[in-house]
């Protein structure tokens, strides 16, 4: 039975990619151009190497699937592209051409087995290495995991403590957060990062280094276009205060720059570097320093300074000390220039008071309302509704001000506080005990491994400190870079481990890929309908979607009504999309009634009820009663402001 598994997997991959490439998009012309471009590159290369193509059909089949996956990734990036350096998505087209050629050159350089393993992950580098706007990046990542895992040879059975226990815990979190799209997306990304780590632990070091350097290369490609856009924008002043850079939050851009800069510095000290690789590293460091200067992120700037100082102290080679000193001097000179010119003072502590208030509120809310297992993977949209009455305190004032100014739910801006809000007391204790158990089992090899990877250890240490004042570890642009850094630490293999039989390997593979397929089907279907009906709705930070005020009350092709079980499967985002699109009285009343049974937060349901009552002018004498019920579940008046 299992001998047909590769054929069935290839069939599923082709059908799945075909379904995804044919799903609804707001970039129809771009999709046609990009798919044509990808197929053109593949056909030209195959025709030029026709002898190799006839002999190694399996190898070229991997290149074909990788090309389709790359096209899908760039199509999804183009749908949510906020920068638009050049008209008609020409900027993304240029980057996609460069990346397709890079994949073809990699295919030419690597052996068949090596490309079939690393090639799919090169296709998703645009989705995981920079701040590109993509609704569901977990979909192409799942495809890459399936393609990259099928040719790996697992010589040893996964251990219970390091694989099965965390896997079960992650699946439990995903099941608990199934209704909440934002929490589910974050949980699935954690699952995919966990599986990715176990895949790269089998890779040799050179494969992983090549993947990480590819991420740096794509960072540089994107940096060129962003810096080009900044230079061409007369209204953008580098030294002005910015909350975002073309919709990219400055904290996210700065944290990504910090991580890439740290990786680039670490790679500089790698042996046997070619001149092209050294030039790539220098350009990456310059780009990241410019982003740190533009964002004036005090946390990231200070973290990079600490990282550079630690490297200087631990490096023994005089030549390497010279390089480290040069980097420090350049960073200080650039930093002094930006500090003098910038409107934002690095010594201002105003945001610290807001952060401390949010931390205390997170901790208090978790202990009082969900002490055991927390609020789930997306606690920020649940914690503001955890109290019926908010005490008139300084913390409440800062949180209310945060919600009003940023028009978003309050993020903890602290990895450890965020984790406590997600997992609660027992969940956090379980994580601490699990990590402590791993340290205890590897106590003899722990320090030698850290010493043999001193620069990487410094980078992770600095990142751990950085996350005390921010929360960027689970951002897609940082998560897989962090996993890649962890994968560079090679732990000594244990003796006497039970061999992983072929039946067990294939069974585990089928179960995990089957589960990811179900999740990706849901995400893809929701994304399909979101893009199909986006002209009828306006995205909203708190309400999911609001109907657009237009002459068209209902779409020509009405959105399909579904059963309660189907709504439960498709989740909250699709449910509220349906509510915003279908404006018929019967559907509205039915969905609002279902909202109170499906949605875990009644505040948004009362908000929708009041909006429906106002639009239909139904029972105006009872509006004050509905407003009272809303106030019971909406202490910060998040929905009350929008529904009245």
C-alpha positions as CSV (number, residue, x, y, z in Angstrom):
1,X,0.0,0.0,0.0
2,X,2.7,2.5,1.0
3,X,4.6,2.0,-2.3
4,X,1.8,4.1,-4.0
5,X,2.2,6.9,-1.5
6,X,4.6,9.0,-3.6
7,X,2.3,8.8,-6.6
8,X,-0.7,9.7,-4.5
9,X,1.2,12.6,-2.9
10,X,2.2,14.0,-6.3
11,X,-1.4,13.7,-7.5
12,X,-2.6,15.6,-4.4
13,X,0.1,18.3,-4.8
14,X,-0.8,18.9,-8.5
15,X,-4.6,19.0,-7.8
16,X,-4.1,21.2,-4.7
17,X,-1.8,23.7,-6.4
18,X,-4.2,23.7,-9.4
19,X,-7.1,24.4,-7.1
20,X,-5.2,27.2,-5.3
21,X,-4.0,28.8,-8.5
22,X,-7.6,28.8,-9.8
23,X,-9.2,30.3,-6.7
24,X,-10.6,33.8,-6.7
25,X,-8.0,36.6,-6.8
26,X,-8.1,40.4,-7.2
27,X,-5.0,40.1,-9.4
28,X,-6.3,38.1,-12.4
29,X,-3.9,39.6,-15.0
30,X,-1.0,39.3,-12.7
31,X,-1.8,35.7,-12.0
32,X,-1.9,34.9,-15.8
33,X,1.4,36.8,-16.3
34,X,3.2,35.1,-13.4
35,X,2.1,31.6,-14.2
36,X,3.0,32.1,-17.8
37,X,6.4,33.5,-16.7
38,X,7.0,30.5,-14.4
39,X,6.1,27.9,-17.0
40,X,8.2,29.8,-19.7
41,X,11.3,29.7,-17.4
42,X,10.7,26.0,-16.7
43,X,10.1,25.1,-20.4
44,X,13.1,27.0,-21.7
45,X,15.4,25.5,-19.1
46,X,14.1,22.0,-19.8
47,X,14.4,22.4,-23.5
48,X,18.0,23.7,-23.2
49,X,18.9,20.7,-21.1
50,X,16.7,18.3,-22.9
51,X,19.1,15.3,-22.5
52,X,19.2,15.8,-18.8
53,X,15.4,16.2,-18.8
54,X,14.9,12.8,-20.6
55,X,17.2,11.0,-18.2
56,X,16.1,12.7,-14.9
57,X,12.3,13.1,-15.2
58,X,11.8,12.8,-11.4
59,X,14.2,15.7,-10.8
60,X,12.5,18.0,-13.3
61,X,9.1,17.0,-11.8
62,X,10.4,18.5,-8.5
63,X,11.5,21.6,-10.3
64,X,8.0,21.9,-11.9
65,X,6.2,21.6,-8.6
66,X,8.6,24.1,-7.0
67,X,7.9,26.6,-9.8
68,X,4.2,26.3,-9.4
69,X,4.5,26.8,-5.6
70,X,6.7,29.9,-6.2
71,X,4.1,31.4,-8.5
72,X,1.4,30.8,-5.9
73,X,3.4,32.5,-3.2
74,X,4.0,35.6,-5.3
75,X,0.3,35.8,-6.4
76,X,-0.8,35.8,-2.8
77,X,1.9,38.5,-2.0
78,X,0.6,40.6,-4.8
79,X,-3.0,40.5,-3.5
80,X,-2.0,42.3,-0.3
81,X,0.9,44.5,-1.6
82,X,0.8,47.9,0.1
83,X,4.1,49.4,-1.2
84,X,3.6,49.3,-5.0
85,X,6.9,50.8,-6.0
86,X,6.2,50.4,-9.7
87,X,2.8,50.4,-11.5
88,X,1.0,47.2,-12.5
89,X,2.7,45.2,-9.8
90,X,6.0,45.5,-11.8
91,X,8.1,45.5,-8.6
92,X,6.8,42.1,-7.5
93,X,7.1,40.8,-11.1
94,X,10.8,41.8,-11.1
95,X,11.4,40.1,-7.8
96,X,9.6,37.0,-8.9
97,X,11.7,36.8,-12.1
98,X,14.9,37.1,-10.0
99,X,13.6,34.5,-7.6
100,X,12.5,32.0,-10.3
101,X,16.0,32.3,-11.9
102,X,17.6,31.8,-8.5
103,X,15.6,28.6,-8.0
104,X,16.6,27.4,-11.5
105,X,20.3,28.1,-10.8
106,X,20.0,26.3,-7.4
107,X,18.4,23.3,-9.3
108,X,21.4,23.3,-11.6
109,X,23.9,23.4,-8.8
110,X,22.4,20.9,-6.4
111,X,21.9,17.2,-6.8
112,X,18.4,15.6,-7.4
113,X,17.9,14.6,-3.8
114,X,19.2,17.8,-2.3
115,X,17.0,20.0,-4.5
116,X,13.9,17.9,-3.8
117,X,14.6,18.5,-0.1
118,X,15.5,22.2,0.0
119,X,13.8,23.4,-3.2
120,X,10.3,23.7,-1.9
121,X,11.5,25.8,1.1
122,X,13.3,28.1,-1.3
123,X,9.9,28.6,-3.0
124,X,8.3,29.8,0.3
125,X,11.2,32.1,1.3
126,X,9.3,35.1,0.0
127,X,6.5,34.2,2.5
128,X,8.7,33.6,5.5
129,X,11.7,35.9,5.3
130,X,10.3,39.4,5.0
131,X,7.3,41.4,6.0
132,X,5.1,40.5,3.0
133,X,1.4,40.8,3.4
134,X,-0.2,37.4,3.0
135,X,-3.5,36.4,4.5
136,X,-2.6,32.7,5.1
137,X,1.1,32.0,4.7
138,X,0.6,28.6,6.4
139,X,-0.9,27.3,3.2
140,X,2.3,27.4,1.0
141,X,4.3,26.4,4.1
142,X,2.3,23.2,4.5
143,X,2.8,22.4,0.8
144,X,6.5,22.9,1.2
145,X,6.6,20.6,4.2
146,X,4.9,17.9,2.3
147,X,7.2,18.2,-0.7
148,X,10.4,18.5,1.4
149,X,9.6,15.6,3.8
150,X,8.7,12.9,1.3
151,X,12.4,12.3,0.4
152,X,13.9,12.6,3.8
153,X,15.3,9.5,5.5
154,X,14.4,9.3,9.2
155,X,16.9,6.9,10.7
156,X,15.6,7.1,14.3
157,X,12.2,7.1,15.9
158,X,11.0,10.5,17.2
159,X,11.3,10.8,21.0
160,X,8.2,11.2,23.2
161,X,9.6,14.1,25.1
162,X,10.8,16.2,22.2
163,X,8.3,15.3,19.5
164,X,5.0,13.6,20.6
165,X,4.4,15.6,23.8
166,X,4.8,19.1,22.2
167,X,2.9,17.9,19.1
168,X,-0.1,16.8,21.2
169,X,0.0,20.1,23.1
170,X,0.1,22.1,19.9
171,X,-2.8,20.1,18.4
172,X,-4.8,20.7,21.5
173,X,-4.2,24.5,21.2
174,X,-5.3,24.4,17.5
175,X,-8.5,22.5,18.4
176,X,-9.3,24.9,21.2
177,X,-8.9,27.9,18.9
178,X,-10.6,26.5,15.8
179,X,-13.3,29.1,15.7
180,X,-10.9,32.1,16.0
181,X,-9.1,32.6,12.7
182,X,-6.4,34.7,14.1
183,X,-5.6,32.3,16.9
184,X,-5.8,29.3,14.6
185,X,-3.5,30.9,12.1
186,X,-0.9,31.5,14.8
187,X,-1.3,28.0,16.2
188,X,-0.9,26.4,12.7
189,X,2.3,28.5,12.1
190,X,3.7,27.2,15.4
191,X,2.9,23.6,14.3
192,X,4.6,24.2,11.0
193,X,7.6,25.8,12.6
194,X,7.8,22.8,14.9
195,X,7.7,20.3,12.0
196,X,10.2,22.4,10.1
197,X,12.6,22.2,12.9
198,X,12.4,18.5,13.0
199,X,13.0,18.4,9.2
200,X,16.1,20.6,9.3
201,X,17.5,18.7,12.2
202,X,18.2,15.9,9.6
203,X,19.7,18.3,7.1
204,X,23.4,18.8,7.0
205,X,24.7,22.2,8.0
206,X,25.4,23.4,4.5
207,X,21.8,22.9,3.4
208,X,20.5,25.0,6.3
209,X,23.1,27.7,5.8
210,X,22.1,27.9,2.2
211,X,18.4,28.3,3.2
212,X,19.2,31.0,5.7
213,X,21.4,32.9,3.2
214,X,18.6,32.7,0.7
215,X,16.4,34.4,3.3
216,X,19.0,37.1,3.6
217,X,19.1,37.5,-0.2
218,X,15.4,37.9,-0.4
219,X,15.5,40.4,2.4
220,X,18.0,42.5,0.4
221,X,15.7,42.3,-2.7
222,X,12.8,43.6,-0.8
223,X,14.9,46.2,1.0
224,X,16.0,47.6,-2.4
225,X,12.4,48.3,-3.4
226,X,11.3,49.7,0.0
227,X,14.4,52.1,0.1
228,X,13.6,53.0,-3.5
229,X,10.1,53.9,-2.5
230,X,11.3,55.9,0.4
231,X,13.8,57.8,-1.7
232,X,11.1,58.5,-4.4
233,X,8.5,59.6,-1.9
234,X,8.7,63.4,-1.2
235,X,6.3,63.1,1.8
236,X,8.5,60.5,3.5
237,X,11.1,62.1,5.8
238,X,13.6,59.6,7.3
239,X,14.1,61.6,10.4
240,X,10.3,62.0,11.1
241,X,8.4,60.0,13.6
242,X,6.8,56.9,12.0
243,X,4.3,54.4,13.4
244,X,4.6,52.3,10.3
245,X,6.6,52.3,7.0
246,X,4.0,51.8,4.2
247,X,1.7,49.8,6.6
248,X,4.7,47.8,8.0
249,X,4.8,48.4,11.8
250,X,8.1,49.9,12.8
251,X,8.6,47.4,15.6
252,X,8.1,44.5,13.2
253,X,10.4,46.0,10.6
254,X,13.1,46.8,13.2
255,X,12.9,43.3,14.8
256,X,13.3,41.7,11.4
257,X,16.2,43.9,10.6
258,X,17.8,43.0,14.0
259,X,17.5,39.3,13.3
260,X,18.8,39.5,9.7
261,X,21.7,41.8,10.9
262,X,22.6,39.3,13.6
263,X,22.5,36.4,11.2
264,X,24.6,38.3,8.6
265,X,27.3,39.1,11.2
266,X,27.3,35.4,12.3
267,X,27.7,34.3,8.7
268,X,30.6,36.7,8.2
269,X,32.7,34.5,10.6
270,X,31.8,31.3,8.8
271,X,34.8,29.7,7.1
272,X,35.2,29.3,3.3
273,X,33.1,32.4,2.3
274,X,33.3,33.4,-1.3
275,X,33.6,37.1,-2.3
276,X,30.0,37.1,-3.5
277,X,28.8,35.8,-0.1
278,X,30.8,38.4,1.7
279,X,29.4,41.2,-0.5
280,X,25.9,39.8,0.2
281,X,26.5,40.0,3.9
282,X,27.9,43.5,3.8
283,X,24.8,44.7,1.8
284,X,22.5,43.0,4.2
285,X,24.2,44.7,7.2
286,X,24.0,48.1,5.6
287,X,20.3,47.6,4.7
288,X,19.4,46.5,8.2
289,X,21.2,49.4,9.8
290,X,19.3,51.8,7.5
291,X,16.0,50.2,8.7
292,X,17.1,50.5,12.3
293,X,17.8,54.2,11.7
294,X,14.5,54.8,9.9
295,X,12.4,53.1,12.6
296,X,14.4,54.5,15.6
297,X,13.3,51.3,17.5
298,X,15.1,51.7,20.7
299,X,14.7,48.1,21.7
300,X,16.1,46.7,18.5
301,X,19.0,49.3,18.3
302,X,20.0,48.6,21.9
303,X,19.7,44.8,21.3
304,X,22.0,45.0,18.3
305,X,24.5,47.1,20.2
306,X,24.5,44.5,23.0
307,X,25.0,41.7,20.4
308,X,27.9,43.5,18.8
309,X,29.5,44.1,22.2
310,X,29.1,40.5,23.3
311,X,30.7,39.4,20.0
312,X,33.6,41.7,20.6
313,X,34.2,40.4,24.1
314,X,34.0,36.7,23.1
315,X,35.9,36.7,19.8
316,X,39.5,35.7,20.2
317,X,40.8,36.3,16.7
318,X,42.5,39.7,16.3
319,X,41.2,39.9,12.7
320,X,37.7,39.2,13.7
321,X,37.9,41.7,16.6
322,X,38.9,44.3,13.9
323,X,35.8,43.5,11.9
324,X,33.6,43.7,15.1
325,X,35.1,47.0,16.0
326,X,34.4,48.4,12.5
327,X,30.8,47.3,12.7
328,X,30.4,49.0,16.2
329,X,32.0,52.3,15.0
330,X,29.8,52.4,11.9
331,X,26.7,51.6,13.9
332,X,27.5,54.3,16.5
333,X,28.1,56.9,13.8
334,X,24.9,56.1,12.0
335,X,23.0,56.0,15.3
336,X,24.3,59.4,16.4
337,X,23.3,61.0,13.1
338,X,19.7,59.6,13.3
339,X,19.4,60.5,17.0
340,X,20.4,64.1,16.3
341,X,18.1,64.5,13.3
342,X,15.1,62.3,14.4
343,X,11.9,63.7,15.9
344,X,11.7,60.7,18.1
345,X,13.8,60.8,21.3
346,X,15.5,57.5,22.2
347,X,15.3,58.5,25.8
348,X,11.6,59.0,25.9
349,X,9.9,56.6,28.3
350,X,6.3,57.3,27.4
351,X,5.7,53.9,25.7
352,X,7.1,52.1,28.7
353,X,4.2,53.2,30.9
354,X,1.8,51.8,28.3
355,X,3.6,48.5,28.1
356,X,3.7,48.1,31.9
357,X,0.0,48.8,32.1
358,X,-0.8,46.2,29.5
359,X,1.5,43.6,31.2
360,X,-0.3,44.1,34.5
361,X,-3.7,43.9,32.9
362,X,-2.7,40.7,30.9
363,X,-1.5,39.0,34.1
364,X,-4.4,40.1,36.2
365,X,-7.0,39.1,33.6
366,X,-5.5,35.7,33.1
367,X,-5.3,34.9,36.8
368,X,-8.8,36.0,37.5
369,X,-10.7,34.7,34.5
370,X,-8.7,31.9,32.7
371,X,-6.1,30.9,35.3
372,X,-5.4,27.3,34.2
373,X,-4.9,27.3,30.4
374,X,-5.2,31.0,29.4
375,X,-7.0,32.6,26.5
376,X,-5.5,30.7,23.6
377,X,-3.0,31.7,20.9
378,X,-4.6,35.1,20.3
379,X,-5.3,36.5,23.8
380,X,-5.3,40.2,22.7
381,X,-8.9,40.0,21.3
382,X,-10.3,38.3,24.4
383,X,-8.6,40.0,27.3
384,X,-10.3,43.4,26.9
385,X,-13.6,41.6,27.5
386,X,-12.6,39.5,30.4
387,X,-14.1,41.9,33.0
388,X,-17.6,43.3,33.2
389,X,-16.3,46.5,34.8
390,X,-12.9,48.1,34.5
391,X,-11.5,49.9,37.6
392,X,-10.8,53.5,37.0
393,X,-7.0,53.1,37.1
394,X,-3.9,54.3,35.3
395,X,-3.6,50.9,33.5
396,X,-7.1,51.1,32.2
397,X,-6.5,54.6,31.0
398,X,-3.4,53.6,29.0
399,X,-5.1,50.5,27.5
400,X,-8.2,52.5,26.5
401,X,-5.9,55.1,24.9
402,X,-4.0,52.3,23.1
403,X,-7.2,50.9,21.7
404,X,-8.4,54.3,20.5
405,X,-5.1,55.5,19.0
406,X,-4.0,52.3,17.2
407,X,-7.5,51.0,16.5
408,X,-6.5,47.5,17.4
409,X,-6.6,45.1,20.4
410,X,-3.8,45.6,22.9
411,X,-0.8,43.5,22.2
412,X,1.3,42.5,25.2
413,X,4.6,43.7,23.7
414,X,6.3,41.1,25.8
415,X,6.8,37.5,24.6
416,X,6.6,36.0,28.2
417,X,3.6,38.0,29.3
418,X,1.9,37.1,26.0
419,X,2.7,33.4,26.5
420,X,1.3,33.6,30.1
421,X,-1.9,35.1,28.7
422,X,-2.1,32.4,26.0
423,X,-1.3,29.3,28.2
424,X,-2.3,30.3,31.7
425,X,-0.6,29.1,34.9
426,X,-0.7,25.4,34.2
427,X,0.2,25.8,30.5
428,X,3.1,28.1,31.3
429,X,4.3,25.7,34.1
430,X,4.2,22.8,31.6
431,X,6.4,24.7,29.1
432,X,8.9,25.6,31.9
433,X,9.1,22.1,33.1
434,X,9.4,20.7,29.5
435,X,12.3,23.1,28.7
436,X,13.9,22.3,32.1
437,X,13.6,18.6,31.4
438,X,15.4,19.1,28.0
439,X,18.2,21.0,29.7
440,X,18.6,18.4,32.4
441,X,18.8,15.5,29.9
442,X,21.3,17.4,27.8
443,X,23.2,18.9,30.7
444,X,26.5,17.3,29.8
445,X,26.5,18.5,26.2
446,X,24.7,21.8,26.7
447,X,27.7,24.0,27.5
448,X,30.0,22.5,24.9
449,X,27.3,23.0,22.2
450,X,26.8,26.6,23.2
451,X,30.6,27.3,23.2
452,X,31.0,25.7,19.8
453,X,28.2,28.1,18.5
454,X,29.2,31.2,20.5
455,X,28.0,33.8,18.0
456,X,24.6,32.1,17.5
457,X,24.3,31.7,21.3
458,X,24.8,35.5,21.7
459,X,22.2,36.2,19.1
460,X,19.6,34.0,20.7
461,X,20.4,35.5,24.2
462,X,20.0,39.0,22.8
463,X,16.7,38.1,21.1
464,X,15.4,36.7,24.4
465,X,16.2,40.0,26.1
466,X,14.7,41.9,23.1
467,X,11.4,40.0,23.6
468,X,11.1,41.3,27.2
469,X,10.0,44.6,25.6
470,X,8.3,43.4,22.5
471,X,6.5,40.4,20.9
472,X,7.8,39.6,17.4
473,X,8.8,35.9,17.8
474,X,5.7,34.5,16.2
475,X,5.7,37.0,13.3
476,X,6.1,35.1,10.0
477,X,9.2,37.1,9.0
478,X,11.0,36.1,12.3
479,X,9.6,32.7,13.2
480,X,11.3,30.6,10.6
481,X,14.6,32.5,10.9
482,X,14.6,31.7,14.6
483,X,13.8,28.1,13.9
484,X,16.7,28.0,11.4
485,X,19.0,29.5,14.0
486,X,18.0,26.8,16.4
487,X,18.6,24.2,13.7
488,X,22.3,25.3,13.5
489,X,22.8,23.9,17.0
490,X,23.7,20.3,16.4
491,X,23.3,18.1,19.5
492,X,25.1,14.8,19.9
493,X,22.9,11.9,18.8
494,X,21.9,9.3,21.5
495,X,22.9,5.7,21.2
496,X,20.5,2.8,21.3
497,X,17.6,4.7,19.8
498,X,14.8,2.5,18.3
499,X,14.8,2.4,14.5
500,X,12.0,4.3,12.8
501,X,10.2,1.7,10.7
502,X,8.8,2.5,7.3
503,X,5.3,1.8,8.3
504,X,5.5,4.1,11.3
505,X,7.1,6.8,9.3
506,X,4.5,6.7,6.5
507,X,1.6,6.6,9.1
508,X,2.9,9.6,10.9
509,X,3.5,11.4,7.6
510,X,-0.1,10.7,6.4
511,X,-1.7,11.8,9.7
512,X,0.2,15.1,9.8
513,X,-0.1,16.0,6.2
514,X,-3.8,15.0,6.3
515,X,-4.4,17.4,9.2
516,X,-2.5,20.2,7.5
517,X,-4.5,19.6,4.3
518,X,-7.8,20.0,6.3
519,X,-6.6,23.3,7.8
520,X,-5.3,24.6,4.5
521,X,-8.6,23.7,2.8
522,X,-10.4,25.8,5.4
523,X,-7.9,28.8,5.0
524,X,-8.0,28.6,1.2
525,X,-11.8,28.5,1.1
526,X,-12.1,31.5,3.5
527,X,-9.6,33.4,1.5
528,X,-11.4,32.6,-1.8
529,X,-14.7,34.0,-0.5
530,X,-13.0,37.0,1.1
531,X,-11.4,38.0,-2.2
532,X,-14.6,37.2,-4.1
533,X,-16.8,39.5,-2.1
534,X,-14.3,42.1,-1.0
535,X,-15.9,44.8,-3.1
536,X,-19.1,44.5,-0.9
537,X,-17.3,44.8,2.5
538,X,-14.7,46.9,4.3
539,X,-12.2,45.1,6.6
540,X,-12.5,46.3,10.2
541,X,-10.1,45.8,13.1
542,X,-12.8,44.8,15.6
543,X,-15.9,43.9,13.5
544,X,-14.1,41.7,11.0
545,X,-16.1,43.2,8.1
546,X,-18.6,46.1,7.7
547,X,-20.9,46.3,4.6
548,X,-20.0,49.1,2.2
549,X,-22.4,51.8,1.6
550,X,-23.3,51.4,-2.0
551,X,-26.2,51.1,-4.3
552,X,-25.6,47.4,-4.6
553,X,-27.3,45.9,-1.5
554,X,-26.6,42.3,-2.4
555,X,-24.1,40.7,-4.7
556,X,-25.2,39.3,-8.0
557,X,-24.1,35.8,-6.9
558,X,-25.2,35.6,-3.3
559,X,-22.9,34.0,-0.8
560,X,-23.9,30.5,0.2
561,X,-25.8,30.0,3.4
562,X,-24.4,27.2,5.5
563,X,-25.3,25.0,8.4
564,X,-24.1,25.6,11.9
565,X,-21.6,22.8,11.6
566,X,-20.2,24.4,8.4
567,X,-19.9,27.8,10.1
568,X,-18.1,26.1,12.9
569,X,-15.6,24.5,10.5
570,X,-15.0,27.7,8.5
571,X,-14.6,29.9,11.6
572,X,-15.4,33.4,12.7
573,X,-13.9,35.2,9.7
574,X,-16.1,33.5,7.2
575,X,-19.2,33.8,9.5
576,X,-18.9,37.6,9.8
577,X,-18.0,37.9,6.1
578,X,-21.4,36.2,5.4
579,X,-23.1,38.5,7.8
580,X,-21.7,41.6,6.1
581,X,-22.3,40.4,2.5
582,X,-25.8,39.0,2.7
583,X,-28.0,41.9,3.7
584,X,-31.4,40.1,3.4
585,X,-33.5,40.4,6.5
586,X,-34.0,36.6,6.9
587,X,-30.3,35.9,6.6
588,X,-29.3,38.8,8.9
589,X,-31.7,37.7,11.7
590,X,-30.7,34.1,11.4
591,X,-27.0,34.8,11.5
592,X,-27.3,37.2,14.4
593,X,-29.2,34.6,16.3
594,X,-26.5,32.0,15.5
595,X,-23.8,34.5,16.6
596,X,-24.8,34.2,20.2
597,X,-24.4,30.4,20.1
598,X,-21.2,30.3,18.0
599,X,-19.2,33.3,19.1
600,X,-17.4,33.1,22.5
601,X,-17.4,36.9,22.9
602,X,-21.0,38.2,23.1
603,X,-19.9,41.9,22.7
604,X,-19.6,41.6,18.9
605,X,-22.9,39.9,18.7
606,X,-24.7,42.7,20.5
607,X,-22.9,45.2,18.3
608,X,-24.2,43.4,15.2
609,X,-27.7,43.2,16.7
610,X,-27.8,47.0,17.4
611,X,-26.5,47.7,13.8
612,X,-29.2,45.4,12.4
613,X,-31.9,47.0,14.6
614,X,-30.9,50.5,13.6
615,X,-30.7,49.7,9.8
616,X,-34.2,48.0,9.9
617,X,-35.7,50.4,12.5
618,X,-37.0,47.4,14.5
619,X,-38.1,47.9,18.1
620,X,-36.5,51.3,18.7
621,X,-37.9,51.3,22.2
622,X,-35.7,48.4,23.1
623,X,-32.4,49.9,21.8
624,X,-31.4,51.2,25.2
625,X,-31.8,47.7,26.6
626,X,-29.5,46.2,23.9
627,X,-27.0,49.0,24.6
628,X,-27.1,48.0,28.3
629,X,-26.4,44.4,27.5
630,X,-23.5,45.4,25.2
631,X,-22.0,47.5,28.0
632,X,-21.9,44.4,30.2
633,X,-19.6,42.7,27.8
634,X,-17.7,45.7,26.4
635,X,-16.1,47.5,29.3
636,X,-13.6,49.4,27.1
637,X,-16.5,50.4,24.7
638,X,-14.7,49.0,21.7
639,X,-17.9,48.0,19.9
640,X,-20.1,50.6,21.6
641,X,-18.4,53.4,19.7
642,X,-18.9,51.7,16.3
643,X,-22.4,50.4,16.8
644,X,-24.1,53.6,18.1
